[in-house]
Amino acid sequence: MSDIFVQNLQEKSVMGSDGTELGMLHNITMDLKSGKLHDLIVDPDEEVPLRSVDFERDDDGRFRVPVSRVQAVKDYIVVKR
């Protein structure tokens, strides 16, 4: 994947590769020593049935989507489901 500036990810919707809108990007986790990105933290869309999403959730109920599952960043951040 080509380089993407974080400012271009702010307020992006996250969509599954199956077309399901998962929610809005809340944050990104990373390893401070290596700089490697780990997970996208996604505020779930109210209409997404949470039991139908196979991503781990944090203590606040947000999805933890591994960065390795990102397929594209355009109008949406598209992640493999």
Disulfide bonds with the S-S distance in Angstrom:
none
